[in-house]
Amino acid sequence: MNMKKYLWVSERERRQDPSRVGLAQLALPMLLEMVLRSTVQLADVAFLSRISDSVVNAVSVSSQYIMLCMIIGTAVATGTIVCINQAIGMKNLQKVNKLASITVVVNTVIGLLFGLLFLVGADAMLVIMALEDAALEAAGRYMRIVGGLMVFQTVSIILNSLCRSMGHTKAPLAINLTVNIINLTGNYIVVFHPELVGHIDPVVGVAIASVLGCVGGMILSFVIVARSGIRLSLRYLRPFPVEDFRLALSIGIPGGMNNLAYSLSQLVTTSIVSLTGDTMMAAKVYVSNIVHYVALVGWAFSMANSTMVGYRVGAGQYDEAKEIRALVTRIALLSNMAFSLLIIAVNRPLMGLFTDDPMILKLAAGVIVIDFVVEIGRALNNSISGALQAAGDVKYQLVVNQASGWIVSVGGSYLLGIVMGWGLYGVWTAFALDEMLRGLILLRRWKSDKWMIGAEAHRRIIAKDHE
């Protein structure tokens, strides 16, 4: 395998053809983008921890509900981007414009509808969570603001992806840098200099800062997409391209249901952990935010893998798609294991950024060790599932993820964590079993080459309307 030709290509080649881009050229900006995005989440937790652990728990629960609804918008965007990447691979710009226009309109409608749901139904959704009264009220305030205005997030999802697909690999990084600067500035003012904003409620202030960051990022996204060569127009919706939209949904909905199943299982798992008390809950929130960084390098290369495999599938270059997937899986495994060991070594000072509670520190130290196994399975899942999705092979993944997520992750969390009394250690052990099982099953699916059958059928549909 010639690794060099997949990792980096010349600037001249990239200008001539957006599909001729290297893994590192895609992954490195994605990595910085994800670090920035994760920094916002970590900063929110760090700022709110200055108020109380109860408020941290409240915002964490609210965010999980918001992410559940974001999955719908992400599903439409993901299915469309898979088709767009394949269309770019076969040089069908007319199809790219049509698919992009459809998705921007649909995601706008989705964002508005879910925003209304959060505005009127926040309290009802939060009742099932075992939160104290003060935390429940804080969660409702955060949910109504960030969730109520989530249209800015649903539109930004597709715009960022369009920038990346058209070869503007650094654009999403600039967009997220804008979001972070606005968000972090707002958080800092609200928590440390509340007098500048009339001593606004800290939870409300953090929520407003988050929304303002999204608005700034979305505006910049529109500007970059307008300069990328993509033409967004309502004329592509008359007559409505039913076959194109159906194809995008056939890929996006199963993929979205995969994410939905995972997020729902995480929400149920959170409710299981909440049964054990605030100490376990706080430890879960803090550890989750720290170990999130472990998989970022592998995740960035897996996202780049999905884009590049999509280009190759569109062009019918299946052997190159296989070589790219194999290379990315190795990179993800090595990076996840290395960073997990690093986190294990320095977990105490990292946890000290959030709390000095000795019980939480002790719990976190053990959980981070178990997370090493989680990250091995996650590396397999991220790299292989992205490649299968890029080829349009998503239904098989849906069955595997649903079964493993609910039986092994949720069922195992309750069995090991509550019934057997292992607490948070039991929950993380169930996570490890789930990730490893799914990773090995998906690897077997990829090696079977059965995904090529559906890929050929999708290529015939995308090839239509070629200028």
Legacy VTK file of the C-alpha trace (Angstrom):
# vtk DataFile Version 3.0
C-alpha trace
ASCII
DATASET POLYDATA
POINTS 467 float
0.000 0.000 0.000
1.349 3.443 -0.977
0.460 5.374 2.176
1.893 8.660 0.926
-0.576 9.031 -1.940
-3.497 8.752 0.512
-2.085 11.040 3.197
-1.131 14.131 1.192
-1.520 15.539 -2.347
-0.238 18.722 -3.961
-2.137 22.006 -3.934
-2.332 21.930 -7.739
-4.079 18.536 -7.716
-6.575 19.727 -5.099
-7.509 22.807 -7.130
-8.095 20.684 -10.204
-10.265 18.095 -8.456
-11.840 18.401 -4.938
-11.874 14.596 -4.657
-8.060 14.441 -4.879
-7.268 15.322 -1.289
-5.115 13.586 1.299
-6.303 11.982 4.518
-4.053 14.223 6.602
-5.221 17.330 4.714
-8.798 16.475 5.666
-8.149 15.044 9.117
-5.864 17.693 10.635
-8.316 20.605 10.225
-11.084 18.266 11.446
-8.982 17.398 14.490
-8.416 21.044 15.375
-12.111 21.688 14.751
-13.148 18.908 17.141
-10.641 20.051 19.767
-12.141 23.522 19.578
-15.682 22.150 19.787
-14.758 19.920 22.707
-13.063 22.853 24.401
-16.375 24.709 24.353
-18.107 21.759 26.028
-15.296 21.372 28.549
-15.271 25.113 29.242
-19.036 25.093 29.816
-18.608 22.314 32.386
-15.617 24.038 34.007
-17.445 27.369 34.252
-20.640 25.802 35.571
-18.712 23.691 38.090
-17.778 27.001 39.714
-21.464 27.321 40.575
-22.321 23.776 41.713
-22.227 20.098 40.689
-26.023 20.185 40.582
-26.009 22.804 37.828
-23.435 20.760 35.860
-25.750 17.742 36.026
-28.718 19.853 34.894
-27.007 21.249 31.807
-25.570 17.816 30.938
-29.028 16.248 30.950
-30.483 19.112 28.875
-27.706 18.781 26.313
-28.446 15.086 25.841
-32.069 15.861 24.964
-30.956 18.540 22.512
-28.513 16.130 20.890
-31.293 13.574 20.468
-33.249 16.023 18.326
-30.128 17.186 16.493
-29.741 13.625 15.265
-32.726 14.086 12.943
-31.104 17.055 11.223
-27.795 15.249 11.185
-29.423 12.187 9.581
-30.702 14.195 6.613
-27.363 15.993 6.285
-25.357 12.772 6.555
-27.355 10.951 3.893
-27.081 13.906 1.553
-23.343 14.373 2.125
-22.733 10.691 1.309
-24.547 11.237 -2.002
-22.763 14.551 -2.604
-19.335 12.967 -2.058
-20.198 10.232 -4.539
-21.481 12.857 -7.005
-18.199 14.763 -6.642
-16.346 11.510 -7.311
-18.180 11.183 -10.639
-17.912 14.955 -11.414
-21.705 15.555 -11.356
-21.935 19.194 -10.157
-25.621 19.503 -11.104
-26.455 16.751 -8.627
-24.288 18.405 -5.957
-26.227 21.684 -6.250
-29.578 19.927 -6.158
-28.795 17.804 -3.105
-27.268 20.738 -1.209
-30.302 22.952 -1.796
-32.709 20.244 -0.661
-30.871 19.641 2.580
-30.518 23.292 3.610
-34.276 23.780 3.251
-35.193 20.538 5.024
-32.799 21.173 7.930
-34.220 24.664 8.376
-37.720 23.215 8.748
-36.473 20.508 11.130
-34.723 23.075 13.321
-37.805 25.270 13.561
-40.098 22.354 14.452
-37.844 20.983 17.180
-37.240 24.471 18.497
-40.973 24.813 19.045
-41.011 21.426 20.798
-38.354 22.553 23.287
-40.056 25.867 23.937
-43.363 24.282 24.950
-42.304 20.842 26.197
-39.024 21.266 28.092
-40.504 20.646 31.542
-42.384 17.530 30.443
-39.228 16.008 28.925
-37.181 16.621 32.064
-39.666 15.158 34.536
-38.435 11.593 33.952
-34.897 12.489 35.072
-34.126 12.102 38.775
-32.942 15.686 39.330
-33.351 17.900 42.369
-35.829 20.795 42.056
-33.138 23.456 41.603
-31.323 21.410 38.981
-34.608 20.680 37.188
-35.418 24.384 36.892
-31.906 25.158 35.622
-32.136 22.378 33.040
-35.448 23.755 31.782
-34.043 27.260 31.341
-31.039 25.976 29.402
-33.154 23.679 27.242
-35.666 26.352 26.248
-32.941 28.730 25.064
-30.431 26.415 23.343
-33.037 23.884 22.179
-35.604 26.529 21.236
-33.118 28.160 18.851
-31.547 24.971 17.531
-32.344 25.910 13.914
-28.955 27.635 13.807
-27.313 24.312 14.663
-29.300 22.209 12.177
-28.461 24.554 9.304
-24.803 24.824 10.325
-24.435 21.021 10.185
-25.023 20.849 6.451
-23.142 24.057 5.617
-19.990 22.883 7.404
-20.167 19.518 5.651
-20.594 21.185 2.252
-17.466 23.265 2.813
-15.452 20.151 3.600
-16.847 18.113 0.698
-15.870 20.828 -1.776
-12.258 20.716 -0.622
-12.337 23.701 1.755
-10.840 21.666 4.561
-9.883 24.649 6.740
-13.256 26.396 6.493
-15.046 24.401 9.245
-12.038 25.095 11.480
-12.443 28.849 10.975
-16.183 28.515 11.597
-15.708 26.623 14.851
-13.006 29.044 15.971
-15.577 31.817 15.573
-18.134 29.807 17.567
-15.611 29.122 20.336
-14.439 32.698 20.712
-18.008 33.956 21.084
-19.009 31.130 23.424
-15.961 31.266 25.701
-16.069 35.054 25.923
-19.733 34.951 26.910
-19.149 32.206 29.502
-16.241 34.044 31.067
-18.228 37.263 31.401
-21.294 35.545 32.842
-19.385 33.558 35.481
-16.519 35.883 36.448
-17.842 39.365 35.595
-21.643 39.111 35.943
-21.884 42.814 36.664
-21.184 43.485 32.966
-24.434 41.746 31.984
-26.646 42.826 34.870
-25.963 39.731 37.025
-27.864 37.492 34.626
-28.648 33.943 35.777
-25.455 31.936 35.008
-27.286 29.071 33.275
-29.209 31.502 31.075
-26.001 33.385 30.303
-24.135 30.230 29.254
-27.104 29.237 27.067
-27.227 32.646 25.355
-23.474 32.551 24.737
-23.879 29.130 23.098
-26.643 30.384 20.797
-24.734 33.525 19.806
-21.740 31.371 18.925
-23.929 29.216 16.659
-25.361 32.290 14.918
-21.896 33.683 14.212
-20.712 30.338 12.878
-23.739 29.905 10.619
-23.288 33.344 9.027
-19.650 32.589 8.235
-20.666 29.161 6.855
-23.075 30.742 4.363
-20.344 33.087 3.116
-17.843 30.241 2.572
-20.380 27.973 0.842
-21.359 30.831 -1.501
-17.700 31.073 -2.574
-17.166 27.310 -2.911
-18.848 26.851 -6.275
-22.050 25.341 -4.862
-25.246 27.089 -5.965
-28.082 26.967 -3.428
-31.425 27.727 -5.051
-35.111 26.942 -4.538
-35.387 26.230 -8.266
-33.848 22.820 -7.601
-36.969 21.995 -5.571
-39.329 22.544 -8.535
-40.271 19.847 -9.313
-39.208 18.286 -6.048
-36.454 15.699 -6.728
-38.179 12.780 -5.036
-35.716 10.083 -6.135
-32.678 12.050 -4.929
-34.285 12.850 -1.588
-35.419 9.248 -1.138
-31.859 8.036 -1.758
-30.452 10.519 0.771
-33.035 9.423 3.353
-32.377 5.733 2.665
-28.788 6.359 3.802
-29.372 9.096 6.362
-32.318 7.641 8.298
-30.685 4.302 9.193
-27.505 6.204 10.015
-29.532 8.652 12.093
-31.298 5.817 13.858
-27.865 4.393 14.689
-26.953 7.683 16.336
-30.394 7.952 17.905
-30.093 4.485 19.412
-26.688 5.382 20.808
-27.879 8.701 22.257
-31.013 7.148 23.716
-28.930 4.421 25.304
-26.641 7.099 26.757
-29.672 8.953 28.111
-31.032 5.784 29.724
-27.576 4.984 31.079
-27.394 8.481 32.561
-30.709 7.903 34.296
-29.306 4.592 35.639
-26.232 6.381 36.991
-28.436 9.090 38.528
-30.030 6.379 40.694
-26.687 5.990 42.474
-26.545 9.634 43.617
-24.916 12.969 42.735
-21.355 11.736 43.365
-21.551 8.994 40.713
-23.358 11.350 38.334
-20.790 14.108 38.699
-17.945 11.604 38.185
-19.599 10.354 34.967
-19.969 13.897 33.589
-16.373 14.848 34.373
-14.843 11.593 33.080
-16.943 11.712 29.889
-15.646 15.198 29.111
-12.023 14.156 29.671
-11.992 10.831 27.777
-13.782 12.495 24.870
-10.378 13.887 23.878
-8.828 10.401 23.679
-10.584 9.468 20.431
-10.266 12.822 18.644
-7.300 11.939 16.394
-8.822 8.600 15.409
-12.210 10.233 14.978
-10.805 12.963 12.722
-9.124 10.399 10.456
-12.324 8.323 10.470
-14.333 11.327 9.277
-11.743 11.978 6.570
-11.951 8.277 5.729
-15.705 8.570 5.202
-15.264 11.478 2.781
-12.478 9.826 0.792
-14.192 6.436 0.627
-17.282 8.263 -0.665
-15.249 9.842 -3.459
-13.778 6.441 -4.404
-17.129 4.663 -4.322
-18.596 7.363 -6.580
-15.752 6.819 -9.018
-16.038 3.025 -8.753
-12.517 2.700 -7.283
-13.277 0.037 -4.676
-9.724 -1.247 -4.211
-8.552 2.233 -3.216
-11.517 2.546 -0.846
-10.394 -0.654 0.910
-6.803 0.535 1.216
-7.901 3.868 2.701
-10.135 2.149 5.268
-7.381 -0.226 6.376
-4.903 2.636 6.801
-7.353 4.713 8.850
-8.248 1.802 11.145
-4.564 1.360 12.022
-4.145 5.084 12.685
-7.263 5.181 14.886
-6.222 2.153 16.938
-2.711 3.447 17.600
-3.801 6.989 18.473
-6.677 5.918 20.736
-4.464 3.564 22.728
-1.648 6.106 23.043
-3.882 8.949 24.225
-5.797 6.666 26.578
-2.547 5.696 28.298
-1.634 9.378 28.563
-4.966 10.208 30.219
-4.486 7.325 32.669
-1.082 8.745 33.616
-2.294 12.315 34.242
-5.902 11.733 35.321
-5.495 13.280 38.787
-4.455 16.801 37.682
-7.054 16.700 34.897
-9.858 15.826 37.287
-8.533 18.500 39.624
-9.714 21.085 37.090
-13.304 20.171 38.003
-13.397 18.963 41.591
-11.392 18.216 44.724
-13.929 15.707 46.074
-11.809 12.628 47.033
-14.631 10.180 46.281
-15.106 11.549 42.761
-11.338 11.512 42.154
-11.100 7.862 43.248
-14.023 6.797 41.069
-12.646 8.644 38.046
-9.208 7.026 38.320
-10.684 3.517 38.052
-13.128 4.373 35.292
-10.399 5.944 33.124
-8.443 2.660 33.263
-11.488 0.701 32.051
-11.929 3.293 29.295
-8.719 2.028 27.630
-10.692 -0.975 26.341
-13.582 1.275 25.324
-11.246 3.289 23.091
-9.967 0.205 21.243
-13.524 -0.745 20.298
-14.343 2.871 19.470
-11.430 3.060 17.021
-12.806 0.050 15.128
-16.354 1.408 15.163
-15.519 4.922 14.012
-13.272 3.896 11.123
-15.326 0.986 9.784
-18.819 2.408 10.296
-17.783 5.606 8.499
-16.513 3.631 5.513
-19.672 1.495 5.348
-21.846 4.604 5.572
-19.862 6.294 2.782
-20.681 3.268 0.609
-24.372 3.498 1.561
-24.340 0.265 3.589
-26.241 1.422 6.674
-29.087 -1.019 7.365
-26.779 -3.769 8.592
-25.148 -1.300 10.972
-28.565 -0.287 12.263
-29.413 -3.839 13.330
-26.005 -4.411 14.960
-25.953 -1.079 16.798
-29.529 -1.363 18.044
-29.023 -4.883 19.370
-25.650 -4.269 20.983
-26.510 -0.798 22.264
-29.618 -1.833 24.147
-28.699 -5.362 25.198
-25.003 -4.953 26.004
-24.627 -1.253 26.831
-27.928 -0.440 28.569
-28.723 -3.923 29.866
-25.134 -4.469 30.934
-25.010 -1.080 32.688
-28.049 -1.942 34.777
-26.898 -5.491 35.491
-23.308 -4.649 36.374
-23.846 -1.181 37.791
-27.055 -1.593 39.821
-27.852 -5.286 40.283
-24.262 -6.371 40.929
-23.418 -3.107 42.693
-20.342 -2.163 40.637
-21.665 1.363 40.159
-19.829 3.482 37.595
-17.223 0.733 37.096
-19.992 -1.595 35.942
-21.410 1.014 33.563
-18.011 1.556 31.908
-17.402 -2.190 31.669
-20.677 -2.482 29.750
-19.527 0.350 27.450
-16.305 -1.564 26.734
-18.133 -4.799 25.898
-20.529 -2.931 23.606
-17.830 -1.064 21.655
-15.662 -4.161 21.168
-18.554 -6.364 20.029
-19.836 -3.842 17.472
-16.346 -3.103 16.166
-15.551 -6.756 15.469
-18.934 -7.425 13.810
-18.605 -4.386 11.511
-15.045 -5.388 10.570
-16.386 -8.784 9.468
-19.083 -7.022 7.386
-16.540 -4.842 5.576
-14.267 -7.768 4.753
-17.229 -9.683 3.260
-17.508 -7.082 0.401
-21.316 -7.283 0.543
-21.498 -3.484 0.802
-20.453 -3.200 -2.869
-23.830 -4.457 -4.103
-25.736 -1.488 -2.671
-22.966 0.915 -3.648
-23.414 0.078 -7.328
-27.182 0.658 -7.123
-26.634 4.085 -5.519
-24.105 5.058 -8.175
-26.683 4.513 -10.936
-29.118 6.952 -9.298
-26.497 9.627 -8.580
-25.183 9.440 -12.143
-28.468 10.881 -13.458
-28.684 14.599 -14.390
-24.995 14.591 -15.255
-24.209 17.787 -17.116
LINES 1 468
467 0 1 2 3 4 5 6 7 8 9 10 11 12 13 14 15 16 17 18 19 20 21 22 23 24 25 26 27 28 29 30 31 32 33 34 35 36 37 38 39 40 41 42 43 44 45 46 47 48 49 50 51 52 53 54 55 56 57 58 59 60 61 62 63 64 65 66 67 68 69 70 71 72 73 74 75 76 77 78 79 80 81 82 83 84 85 86 87 88 89 90 91 92 93 94 95 96 97 98 99 100 101 102 103 104 105 106 107 108 109 110 111 112 113 114 115 116 117 118 119 120 121 122 123 124 125 126 127 128 129 130 131 132 133 134 135 136 137 138 139 140 141 142 143 144 145 146 147 148 149 150 151 152 153 154 155 156 157 158 159 160 161 162 163 164 165 166 167 168 169 170 171 172 173 174 175 176 177 178 179 180 181 182 183 184 185 186 187 188 189 190 191 192 193 194 195 196 197 198 199 200 201 202 203 204 205 206 207 208 209 210 211 212 213 214 215 216 217 218 219 220 221 222 223 224 225 226 227 228 229 230 231 232 233 234 235 236 237 238 239 240 241 242 243 244 245 246 247 248 249 250 251 252 253 254 255 256 257 258 259 260 261 262 263 264 265 266 267 268 269 270 271 272 273 274 275 276 277 278 279 280 281 282 283 284 285 286 287 288 289 290 291 292 293 294 295 296 297 298 299 300 301 302 303 304 305 306 307 308 309 310 311 312 313 314 315 316 317 318 319 320 321 322 323 324 325 326 327 328 329 330 331 332 333 334 335 336 337 338 339 340 341 342 343 344 345 346 347 348 349 350 351 352 353 354 355 356 357 358 359 360 361 362 363 364 365 366 367 368 369 370 371 372 373 374 375 376 377 378 379 380 381 382 383 384 385 386 387 388 389 390 391 392 393 394 395 396 397 398 399 400 401 402 403 404 405 406 407 408 409 410 411 412 413 414 415 416 417 418 419 420 421 422 423 424 425 426 427 428 429 430 431 432 433 434 435 436 437 438 439 440 441 442 443 444 445 446 447 448 449 450 451 452 453 454 455 456 457 458 459 460 461 462 463 464 465 466
